[in-house]
Amino acid sequence: MAIKATIYKAELSVSDMDRHHYQTYNLTLAQHPSETTERMMVRIAAFVLNASESLEFTKGLSTDDEPDLWQKSLVDEIELWIELGCPDEKRLRKACSRSRQVILYGYHGNAFDIWWQQNQQKCSRFENLTVIALNPTAIEQLDTLAERTMRLQASIQDATLWLGNTDRSIEIQPTVLQAAKH
C-alpha cells in the first residue's frame, strides 16, 4: 500500500513592507512522503517571499512537470515558476523555456554552495532565472514552526523575512546569487 501525503493547514498572515502586500492566506499543504518537514517549511517561506493571490502550491515532488509553486495568468500561461533545492540543468532549462520568470531557492547550505559552483556558468545563460540562497542556519530552525494546523505571521522588510508563530520567530536573510536580466 502506498504511503499517503500528510496534510498541513496554515493560516498565514503576510506583511510585506518591501512590496506593500498585506494579506492573510489559508493554505493547505500536502507533504509528500519523501519530503522533509524542513523542505515543506521552505515552500512556505518561498510562498511568503512571492505572495500573491494567484501563487499556488503544485503537486511538487509527485510530478516532474510542475515546480514547487507557480503563478499562472488568466489564460493559463506560467508567469512564475519557483524551484527549491539543487535541480539539474535540464530541469532549469525546461522551467526557463516554459515560464516568464523562474526563481530557484537554494537552502541546503554546503550542498547548495557546491551545486552553485558547478552550475553558476550554466545558470547565467538563462536570462529569466533568479537564484537565491537561503541561510541554512535559519532554515534548519523552520521545522520548529511546523504543526498540522499552524498560525504563522510573516513580515518582510529590507529584503529580510521574519517567519514565526506565537512562540518564536525566525529571521531568514535571502542572498541573491543571480538576478534575472529582464
Contact map, one row per residue, 1 for C-alpha under 8 A:
11100000000000000000000000000000000000000000000000000000000000000000000000000000000000000000000000000000000000000000000000000000000000000000000000000000000000000000000000000000000000
11110000000000000000000000000000000000000000000000000000000000000000000000000000000000000000000000000000000000000000000000000000000000000000000000000000000000000000000000000000000000
11111000000000000000000000000000100000000000000000000000000000000000000000000000000000000000000000000000000000000000000000000000000000000000000000000000000000000000000000000000000000
01111100000000000000000000000001100000000000000000000000000000000000000000000000000000000000000000000000000000000000000000000000000000000000000000000000000000000000000000000000000000
00111110000000000000000000000111100000000000000000000000000000000000000000000000000000000000000000000000000000000000000000000000000000000000000000000000000000000000000000000000000000
00011111000000000000000000000111100000000000000000000000000000000000000000000000000000000000000000000000000000000000000000000000000000000000000000000000000000000000000000000000000000
00001111100000000000000000011110000000000000000000000000000000000000000000000000000000000000000000000000000000000000000000000000000000000000000000010000000000000000000000000000000000
00000111110000000000000000011110000000000000000000000000000000000000000000000000000000000000000000000000000000000000000000000000000000000000000000111100000000000000000000000000000000
00000011111000000000000001111000000000000000000000000000000000000000000000000000000000000000000000000000000000000000000000000000000000000000000000011100000000000000000000000000000000
00000001111100000000000011111000000000000000000000000000000000000000000000000000000000000000000000000000000000000000000000000000000000000000000000001111000000000000000000000000000000
00000000111110000000000111100000000000000000000000000000000000000000000000000000000000000000000000000000000000000000000000000000000000000000000000000111000000000000000000000000000000
00000000011111000000000111100000000000000000000000000000000000000000000000000000000000000000000000000000000000000000000000000000000000000000000000000011110000000000000000000000000000
00000000001111100000011110000000000000000000000000000000000000000000000000000000000000000000000000000000000000000000000000000000000000000000000000000001110000000000000000000000000000
00000000000111110000111110000000000000000000000100100000000000000000000000000000000000000000000000000000000000000000000000000000000000000000000000000000111000000000000000000000000000
00000000000011111001111000000000000000000000000000000000000000000000000000000000000000000000000000000000000000000000000000000000000000000000000000000000011100000000000000000000000000
00000000000001111111110000000000000000000000000000000000000000000000000000000000000000000000000000000000000000000000000000000000000000000000000000000000011110000000000000000000000000
00000000000000111111100000000000000000000000000000000000000000000000000000000000000000000000000000000000000000000000000000000000000000000000000000000000001111000000000000000000000000
00000000000000011111100000000000000000000000000000000000000000000000000000000000000000000000000000000000000000000000000000000000000000000000000000000000000111100000000000000000000000
00000000000000011111100000000000000000000000000000000000000000000000000000000000000000000000000000000000000000000000000000000000000000000000000000000000000000000000000000000000000000
00000000000000111111110000000000000000000000000000000000000000000000000000000000000000000000000000000000000000000000000000000000000000000000000000000000000000000000000000000000000000
00000000000001111111111000000000000000000000000000100000000000000000000000000000000000000000000000000000000000000000000000000000000000000000000000000000000000000000000000000000000000
00000000000011110001111100000000000000000000000000000000000000000000000000000000000000000000000000000000000000000000000000000000000000000000000000000000000000000000000000000000000000
00000000000011100000111110000000000000000000000000000000000000000000000000000000000000000000000000000000000000000000000000000000000000000000000000000000000000000000000000000000000000
00000000001111000000011111000000000000000000000000000000000000000000000000000000000000000000000000000000000000000000000000000000000000000000000000000000000000000000000000000000000000
00000000011111000000001111100000000000000000000000000000000000000000000000000000000000000000000000000000000000000000000000000000000000000000000000000000000000000000000000000000000000
00000000111100000000000111110000000000000000000000000000000000000000000000000000000000000000000000000000000000000000000000000000000000000000000000000000000000000000000000000000000000
00000000111100000000000011111000000000000000000000000000000000000000000000000000000000000000000000000000000000000000000000000000000000000000000000000000000000000000000000000000000000
00000011110000000000000001111100000000000000000000000000000000000000000000000000000000000000000000000000000000000000000000000000000000000000000000000000000000000000000000000000000000
00000011110000000000000000111110000000000000000000000000100000000000000000000000000000000000000000000000000000000000000000000000000000000000000000000000000000000000000000000000000000
00001111000000000000000000011111000000000000000000000000000000000000000000000000000000000000000000000000000000000000000000000000000000000000000000000000000000000000000000000000000000
00001111000000000000000000001111101110010000000000000000000000000000000000000000000000000000000000000000000000000000000000000000000000000000000000000000000000000000000000000000000000
00011100000000000000000000000111111000000000000000000000000011000000000000000000000000000000000000000000000000000000000000000000000000000000000000000000000000000000000000000000000000
00111100000000000000000000000011111000000000000000000000000000000000000000000000000000000000000000000000000000000000000000000000000000000000000000000000000000000000000000000000000000
00000000000000000000000000000001111100000000000000000000000000000000000000000000000000000000000000000000000000000000000000000000000000000000000000000000000000000000000000000000000000
00000000000000000000000000000011111110110000000000000000000010000000000000000000000000000000000000000000000000000000000000000000000000000000000000000000000000000000000000000000000000
00000000000000000000000000000010011111110000000000000000000000000000000000000000000000000000000000000000000000000000000000000000000000000000000000000000000000000000000000000000000000
00000000000000000000000000000010001111111000000000000000000000000000000000000000000000000000000000000000000000000000000000000000000000000000001001000000000000000000000000000000000000
00000000000000000000000000000000000111111100000000000000000000000000000000000000000000000000000000000000000000000000000000000000000000000011011000000000000000000000000000000000000000
00000000000000000000000000000000001111111110000000000000000000000000000000000000000000000000000000000000000000000000000000000000000000000000000000000000000000000000000000000000000000
00000000000000000000000000000010001111111111000000000000000000000000000000000000000000000000000000000000000000000000000000000000000000000000000000000000000000000000000000000000000000
00000000000000000000000000000000000011111111100000000000000000000000000000000000000000000000000000000000000000000000000000000000000000000000011001000000000000000000000000000000000000
00000000000000000000000000000000000001111111110000000000000000000000000000000000000100000000000000000000001000000000000000000000000000000010010000000000000000000000000000000000000000
00000000000000000000000000000000000000111111111000000000000000000001100000000000000100000000000000000000000000000000000000000000000000000000000000000000000000000000000000000000000000
00000000000000000000000000000000000000011111111100000000000000000000000000000000000000000000000000000000000000000000000000000000000000000000000000000000000000000000000000000000000000
00000000000000000000000000000000000000001111111110000000000000000000000000000000000000000000000000000000000000000000000000000000000000000000000000000000000000000010000000000000000000
00000000000000000000000000000000000000000111111111000000000000000000000000000000010000000000000000000000100000000000000000000000000000000000000000000000000000000000000000000000000000
00000000000000000000000000000000000000000011111111100011000000000000100000000000000000000000000000000000000000000000000000000000000000000000000000000000000000000000000000000000000000
00000000000001000000000000000000000000000001111111100000000000000000000000000000000000000000000000000000000000000000000000000000000000000000000000000000010000000000000000000000000000
00000000000000000000000000000000000000000000111111100000000000000000000000000000000000000000000000000000000000000000000000000000000000000000000000000000000100001000000000000000000000
00000000000000000000000000000000000000000000011111110010000000000000000000000000000000000000000000000000000000000000000000000000000000000000000000000000000000000000000000000000000000
00000000000001000000100000000000000000000000001111111010000000000000000000000000000000000000000000000000000000000000000000000000000000000000000000000000000000000000000000000000000000
00000000000000000000000000000000000000000000000001111110000000000000000000000000000000000000000000000000000000000000000000000000000000000000000000000000000000000000000000000000000000
00000000000000000000000000000000000000000000000000111110000000000000000000000000000000000000000000000000000000000000000000000000000000000000000000000000000000000000000000000000000000
00000000000000000000000000000000000000000000000000011111000000000000001110000000000000000000000000000000000000000000000000000000000000000000000000000000000000000000000000000000000000
00000000000000000000000000000000000000000000001001111111100000000000111100000000000000000000000000000000000000000000000000000000000000000000000000000000000000000000000000000000000000
00000000000000000000000000000000000000000000001000000111110000000000111000000000000000000000000000000000000000000000000000000000000000000000000000000000000000000000000000000000000000
00000000000000000000000000001000000000000000000000000011111100000001110000000000000000000000000000000000000000000000000000000000000000000000000000000000000000000000000000000000000000
00000000000000000000000000000000000000000000000000000001111100000111110000000000000000000000000000000000000000000000000000000000000000000000000000000000000000000000000000000000000000
00000000000000000000000000000000000000000000000000000000111111100111000000000000000000000000000000000000000000000000000000000000000000000000000000000000000000000000000000000000000000
00000000000000000000000000000000000000000000000000000000111111110111100000000000000000000000000000000000000000000000000000000000000000000000000000000000000000000000000000000000000000
00000000000000000000000000000001001000000000000000000000001111110001000000000000000000000000000000000000000000000000000000000000000000000000000000000000000000000000000000000000000000
00000000000000000000000000000001000000000000000000000000001111110000000000000000000000000000000000000000000000000000000000000000000000000000000000000000000000000000000000000000000000
00000000000000000000000000000000000000000000000000000000001111111100000000000000000000000000000000000000000000000000000000000000000000000000000000000000000000000000000000000000000000
00000000000000000000000000000000000000000000000000000000000111111110000000000000000000000000000000000000000000000000000000000000000000000000000000000000000000000000000000000000000000
00000000000000000000000000000000000000000000000000000000000000111110000000000000000000000000000000000000000000000000000000000000000000000000000000000000000000000000000000000000000000
00000000000000000000000000000000000000000000000000000000011100111111100000000000000000000000000000000000000000000000000000000000000000000000000000000000000000000000000000000000000000
00000000000000000000000000000000000000000000000000000000011100011111110000000000111000000000000000000000000000000000000000000000000000000000000000000000000000000000000000000000000000
00000000000000000000000000000000000000000010000000000000111110000111110000000000111100000000000000000000000000000000000000000000000000000000000000000000000000000000000000000000000000
00000000000000000000000000000000000000000010001000000011110100000111111000000000111000000000000000000000000000000000000000000000000000000000000000000000000000000000000000000000000000
00000000000000000000000000000000000000000000000000000011110000000011111100000111110000000000000000000000000000000000000000000000000000000000000000000000000000000000000000000000000000
00000000000000000000000000000000000000000000000000000111000000000000111110000111100000000000000000000000000000000000000000000000000000000000000000000000000000000000000000000000000000
00000000000000000000000000000000000000000000000000000110000000000000011111111111000000000000000000000000000000000000000000000000000000000000000000000000000000000000000000000000000000
00000000000000000000000000000000000000000000000000000100000000000000001111111110000000000000000000000000000000000000000000000000000000000000000000000000000000000000000000000000000000
00000000000000000000000000000000000000000000000000000000000000000000000111111000000000000000000000000000000000000000000000000000000000000000000000000000000000000000000000000000000000
00000000000000000000000000000000000000000000000000000000000000000000000111111000000000000000000000000000000000000000000000000000000000000000000000000000000000000000000000000000000000
00000000000000000000000000000000000000000000000000000000000000000000000111111100000000000000000000000000000000000000000000000000000000000000000000000000000000000000000000000000000000
00000000000000000000000000000000000000000000000000000000000000000000000111111110000000000000000000100000000000000000000000000000000000000000000000000000000000000000000000000000000000
00000000000000000000000000000000000000000000000000000000000000000000011110011111100000000000000001110000000000000000000000000000000000000000000000000000000000000000000000000000000000
00000000000000000000000000000000000000000000000000000000000000000000011110001111100000000000000000111000000000000000000000000000000000000000000000000000000000000000000000000000000000
00000000000000000000000000000000000000000000000000000000000000000000011100000111110000000000000000111110000000000000000000000000000000000000000000000000000000000000000000000000000000
00000000000000000000000000000000000000000000000000000000000000000011111000000111111000000000001000101110000000000000000000000000000000000000000000000000000000000000000000000000000000
00000000000000000000000000000000000000000000010000000000000000000011110000000001111100000000000000000111100000000000000000000000000000000000000000000000000000000000000000000000000000
00000000000000000000000000000000000000000000000000000000000000000011100000000000111110100000000000000111100000000000000000000000000000000000000000000000000000000000000000000000000000
00000000000000000000000000000000000000000110000000000000000000000001000000000000011111100000000000000001111000000000000000000000000000000000000000000000000000000000000000000000000000
00000000000000000000000000000000000000000000000000000000000000000000000000000000001111100000000000000001111100010000000000000000000000000000000000000000000000000000000000000000000000
00000000000000000000000000000000000000000000000000000000000000000000000000000000000111110000000000000000010000010010000000000000000000000000000000000000000000000000000000000000000000
00000000000000000000000000000000000000000000000000000000000000000000000000000000001111111011000000000000000000000000000000000000000000000000000000000000000000000000000000000000000000
00000000000000000000000000000000000000000000000000000000000000000000000000000000000001111111000000000000000000000000000000000000000000000000000000000000000000000000000000000000000000
00000000000000000000000000000000000000000000000000000000000000000000000000000000000000111111100000000000000000000000001001100000000000000000000000000000000000000000000000000000000000
00000000000000000000000000000000000000000000000000000000000000000000000000000000000000011111110000000000000000000000000000000000000000000000000000000000000000000000000000000000000000
00000000000000000000000000000000000000000000000000000000000000000000000000000000000000111111111000000000000000000000000000000000000000000000000000000000000000000000000000000000000000
00000000000000000000000000000000000000000000000000000000000000000000000000000000000000111111111100000000000000000000000000000000000000000000000000000000000000000000000000000000000000
00000000000000000000000000000000000000000000000000000000000000000000000000000000000000001111111110000000000000000000000000000100000000000000000000000000000000000000000000000000000000
00000000000000000000000000000000000000000000000000000000000000000000000000000000000000000111111111000000000000000000000000000000000000000000000000000000000000000000000000000000000000
00000000000000000000000000000000000000000000000000000000000000000000000000000000100000000011111111100100000000000000000000000000000000000000000000000000000000000000000000000000000000
00000000000000000000000000000000000000000000000000000000000000000000000000000000000000000001111111111100000000000000000000000101100000000000000000000000000000000000000000000000000000
00000000000000000000000000000000000000000000000000000000000000000000000000000000000000000000111111110000000000000000000000000000000000000000000000000000000000000000000000000000000000
00000000000000000000000000000000000000000000000000000000000000000000000000000100000000000000011111110000000000000000000000000000000000000000000000000000000000000000000000000000000000
00000000000000000000000000000000000000000000000000000000000000000000000000001111100000000000001111111100000000000000000000000000000000000000000000000000000000000000000000000000000000
00000000000000000000000000000000000000000000000000000000000000000000000000000111000000000000000111111100000000000000000000000001000000000000000000000000000000000000000000000000000000
00000000000000000000000000000000000000000000000000000000000000000000000000000011100000000000000100111110000000000000000000000001110000000000000000000000000000000000000000000000000100
00000000000000000000000000000000000000000000000000000000000000000000000000000001111000000000001100111111000000000000000000000001110000000000000000000000000000000000000000000000000000
00000000000000000000000000000000000000000000000000000000000000000000000000000001111000000000000000001111100000000000000000000000111100000000000000000000000000000000000000000000000000
00000000000000000000000000000000000000000000000000000000000000000000000000000000011110000000000000000111110000000000000000000000111100000000000000000000000000000000000000000000000000
00000000000000000000000000000000000000000000010000000000000000000000000000000000011110000000000000000011111000000000000000000000001111000000000000000000000000000000000000000000000000
00000000000000000000000000000000000000000000000000000000000000000000000000000000000111000000000000000001111110010000000000000000001111000000000000000000000000000000000000000000000000
00000000000000000000000000000000000000000100000000000000000000000000000000000000000110000000000000000000111110010000000000000000000011110010000000000000000000000000000000000000000000
00000000000000000000000000000000000000000000000000000000000000000000000000000000000010000000000000000000011111111000000000000000000000010000000000000000000000000000000000000000000000
00000000000000000000000000000000000000000000000000000000000000000000000000000000000000000000000000000000011111111000000000000000000000110000000000000000000000000000000000000000000000
00000000000000000000000000000000000000000000000000000000000000000000000000000000000000000000000000000000000111111100000000000000000000000000000000000000000000000000000000000000000000
00000000000000000000000000000000000000000000000000000000000000000000000000000000000000000000000000000000000111111110000000000000000000000000000000000000000000000000000000000000000000
00000000000000000000000000000000000000000000000000000000000000000000000000000000000011000000000000000000011111111111000000000000000010000000000000000000000000000000000000000000000000
00000000000000000000000000000000000000000000000000000000000000000000000000000000000000000000000000000000000111111111100000000000000000000000000000000000000000000000000000000000000000
00000000000000000000000000000000000000000000000000000000000000000000000000000000000000000000000000000000000001111111110000000000000000000000000000000000000000000000000000000000000000
00000000000000000000000000000000000000000000000000000000000000000000000000000000000001000000000000000000000000111111111000000000000000000000000000000000000000000000000000000000000000
00000000000000000000000000000000000000000000000000000000000000000000000000000000000000000000000000000000000000011111111100000000000000000000000000000000000000000000000000000000000000
00000000000000000000000000000000000000000000000000000000000000000000000000000000000000000000000000000000000000001111111100000000000000000000000000000000000000000000000000000000000000
00000000000000000000000000000000000000000000000000000000000000000000000000000000000000000000000000000000000000000111111110000000000000000000000000000000000000000000000000000000000000
00000000000000000000000000000000000000000000000000000000000000000000000000000000000000001000000000000000000000000011111111100000000000000000000000000000000000000000000000000000000000
00000000000000000000000000000000000000000000000000000000000000000000000000000000000000000000000000000000000000000001111111110000000000000000000000000000000000000000000000000000000000
00000000000000000000000000000000000000000000000000000000000000000000000000000000000000000000000000000000000000000000011111111000000000000000000000000000000000000000000000000000000000
00000000000000000000000000000000000000000000000000000000000000000000000000000000000000001000000000000000000000000000001111111100000000000000000000000000000000000000000000000000000000
00000000000000000000000000000000000000000000000000000000000000000000000000000000000000001000000000000000000000000000001111111100100000000000000000000000000000000000000000000000000000
00000000000000000000000000000000000000000000000000000000000000000000000000000000000000000000000000000000000000000000000111111110000000000000000000000000000000000000000000000000010000
00000000000000000000000000000000000000000000000000000000000000000000000000000000000000000000000000000000000000000000000011111110000000000000000000000000000000000000000000000000000000
00000000000000000000000000000000000000000000000000000000000000000000000000000000000000000000100100000000000000000000000001111111100000000000000000000000000000000000000000000000000100
00000000000000000000000000000000000000000000000000000000000000000000000000000000000000000000000000000000000000000000000000011111100000000000000000000000000000000000000000000000000111
00000000000000000000000000000000000000000000000000000000000000000000000000000000000000000000000100011100000000000000000000000111110000000000000000000000000000000000000000000000000111
00000000000000000000000000000000000000000000000000000000000000000000000000000000000000000000000100001111000000000000000000100111111000000000000000000000000000000000000000000000011110
00000000000000000000000000000000000000000000000000000000000000000000000000000000000000000000000000001111000000000000000000000001111100000000000000000000000000000000000000000001111100
00000000000000000000000000000000000000000000000000000000000000000000000000000000000000000000000000000011110000000000000000000000111110000000000000000000000000000000000000000001111000
00000000000000000000000000000000000000000000000000000000000000000000000000000000000000000000000000000011110000000000000000000000011111000000000000000000000000000000000000000111110000
00000000000000000000000000000000000000000000000000000000000000000000000000000000000000000000000000000000111000010000000000000000001111100000000000000000000000000000000000000111100000
00000000000000000000000000000000000000000000000000000000000000000000000000000000000000000000000000000000111000000000000000000000000111110110000000000000000000000000000000011110000000
00000000000000000000000000000000000000000000000000000000000000000000000000000000000000000000000000000000001010000000000000000000000011111110000000000000000000000000000000011110000000
00000000000000000000000000000000000000000000000000000000000000000000000000000000000000000000000000000000001110000000000000000000000001111111000000000000000000000000000000000000000000
00000000000000000000000000000000000000000000000000000000000000000000000000000000000000000000000000000000000000000000000000000000000000111111100000000000000000000000000000000000000000
00000000000000000000000000000000000000000000000000000000000000000000000000000000000000000000000000000000000000000000000000000000000001111111110000000000000000000000000001110000000000
00000000000000000000000000000000000001000100000000000000000000000000000000000000000000000000000000000000001000000000000000000000000001111111111000000000000000000000000000010000000000
00000000000000000000000000000000000001000000000000000000000000000000000000000000000000000000000000000000000000000000000000000000000000011111111000000000000000000000000000000000000000
00000000000000000000000000000000000000000000000000000000000000000000000000000000000000000000000000000000000000000000000000000000000000001111111110000000000000000000000001000000000000
00000000000000000000000000000000000001001100000000000000000000000000000000000000000000000000000000000000000000000000000000000000000000000111111111000000000000000000000001000000000000
00000000000000000000000000000000000011001000000000000000000000000000000000000000000000000000000000000000000000000000000000000000000000000011111111000000000000000000000000000000000000
00000000000000000000000000000000000000000000000000000000000000000000000000000000000000000000000000000000000000000000000000000000000000000000111111000000000000000000000000000000000000
00000000000000000000000000000000000000000000000000000000000000000000000000000000000000000000000000000000000000000000000000000000000000000000111111100100000000000001100100000000000000
00000000000000000000000000000000000010001000000000000000000000000000000000000000000000000000000000000000000000000000000000000000000000000000011111110100000000000000000000000000000000
00000001000000000000000000000000000000000000000000000000000000000000000000000000000000000000000000000000000000000000000000000000000000000000000011111100000000000000000000000000000000
00000011100000000000000000000000000000000000000000000000000000000000000000000000000000000000000000000000000000000000000000000000000000000000000001111100000000000000000000000000000000
00000001110000000000000000000000000000000000000000000000000000000000000000000000000000000000000000000000000000000000000000000000000000000000000000111110000000000000000000000000000000
00000001111000000000000000000000000000000000000000000000000000000000000000000000000000000000000000000000000000000000000000000000000000000000000011111111000000000000100000000000000000
00000000011100000000000000000000000000000000000000000000000000000000000000000000000000000000000000000000000000000000000000000000000000000000000000001111100000000000100000000000000000
00000000011110000000000000000000000000000000000000000000000000000000000000000000000000000000000000000000000000000000000000000000000000000000000000000111110000000011110000000000000000
00000000000111000000000000000000000000000000000000000000000000000000000000000000000000000000000000000000000000000000000000000000000000000000000000000011111000000011100000000000000000
00000000000111110000000000000000000000000000000100000000000000000000000000000000000000000000000000000000000000000000000000000000000000000000000000000001111100001111000000000000000000
00000000000001111000000000000000000000000000000000000000000000000000000000000000000000000000000000000000000000000000000000000000000000000000000000000000111110001110000000000000000000
00000000000000111100000000000000000000000000000010000000000000000000000000000000000000000000000000000000000000000000000000000000000000000000000000000000011111111100000000000000000000
00000000000000011100000000000000000000000000000000000000000000000000000000000000000000000000000000000000000000000000000000000000000000000000000000000000001111111000000000000000000000
00000000000000001100000000000000000000000000000000000000000000000000000000000000000000000000000000000000000000000000000000000000000000000000000000000000000111110000000000000000000000
00000000000000000100000000000000000000000000000000000000000000000000000000000000000000000000000000000000000000000000000000000000000000000000000000000000000111111000000000001100000000
00000000000000000000000000000000000000000000000000000000000000000000000000000000000000000000000000000000000000000000000000000000000000000000000000000000000111111100000000111100000000
00000000000000000000000000000000000000000000000010000000000000000000000000000000000000000000000000000000000000000000000000000000000000000000000000000000011110111110000000111100000000
00000000000000000000000000000000000000000000000000000000000000000000000000000000000000000000000000000000000000000000000000000000000000000000000000000000011100011111000011110000000000
00000000000000000000000000000000000000000000100000000000000000000000000000000000000000000000000000000000000000000000000000000000000000000000000000000001111000001111100011110000000000
00000000000000000000000000000000000000000000000000000000000000000000000000000000000000000000000000000000000000000000000000000000000000000000000010000001110000000111111111000000000000
00000000000000000000000000000000000000000000000000000000000000000000000000000000000000000000000000000000000000000000000000000000000000000000000010000111100000000011111110000000000000
00000000000000000000000000000000000000000000000000000000000000000000000000000000000000000000000000000000000000000000000000000000000000000000000000000001000000000001111100000000000000
00000000000000000000000000000000000000000000000000000000000000000000000000000000000000000000000000000000000000000000000000000000000000000000000000000000000000000001111110000000000000
00000000000000000000000000000000000000000000000000000000000000000000000000000000000000000000000000000000000000000000000000000000000000000000000010000000000000000001111111000000000000
00000000000000000000000000000000000000000000000000000000000000000000000000000000000000000000000000000000000000000000000000000000000000000000000000000000000000000111101111100000000000
00000000000000000000000000000000000000000000000000000000000000000000000000000000000000000000000000000000000000000000000000000000000000000100110000000000000000000111000111110000000000
00000000000000000000000000000000000000000000000000000000000000000000000000000000000000000000000000000000000000000000000000000000000000000100000000000000000000011110000011111000000000
00000000000000000000000000000000000000000000000000000000000000000000000000000000000000000000000000000000000000000000000000000000000001100110000000000000000000011110000001111100000000
00000000000000000000000000000000000000000000000000000000000000000000000000000000000000000000000000000000000000000000000000000000000001100000000000000000000000111000000000111110000000
00000000000000000000000000000000000000000000000000000000000000000000000000000000000000000000000000000000000000000000000000000000000111100000000000000000000000111000000000011111000000
00000000000000000000000000000000000000000000000000000000000000000000000000000000000000000000000000000000000000000000000000000000000111100000000000000000000000000000000000001111100000
00000000000000000000000000000000000000000000000000000000000000000000000000000000000000000000000000000000000000000000000000000000011110000000000000000000000000000000000000000111111000
00000000000000000000000000000000000000000000000000000000000000000000000000000000000000000000000000000000000000000000000000000000011110000000000000000000000000000000000000000011111000
00000000000000000000000000000000000000000000000000000000000000000000000000000000000000000000000000000000000000000000000000010000111100000000000000000000000000000000000000000001111100
00000000000000000000000000000000000000000000000000000000000000000000000000000000000000000000000000000000000000000000000000000000111000000000000000000000000000000000000000000001111110
00000000000000000000000000000000000000000000000000000000000000000000000000000000000000000000000000001000000000000000000000000111110000000000000000000000000000000000000000000000011111
00000000000000000000000000000000000000000000000000000000000000000000000000000000000000000000000000000000000000000000000000000011100000000000000000000000000000000000000000000000001111
00000000000000000000000000000000000000000000000000000000000000000000000000000000000000000000000000000000000000000000000000000011000000000000000000000000000000000000000000000000000111
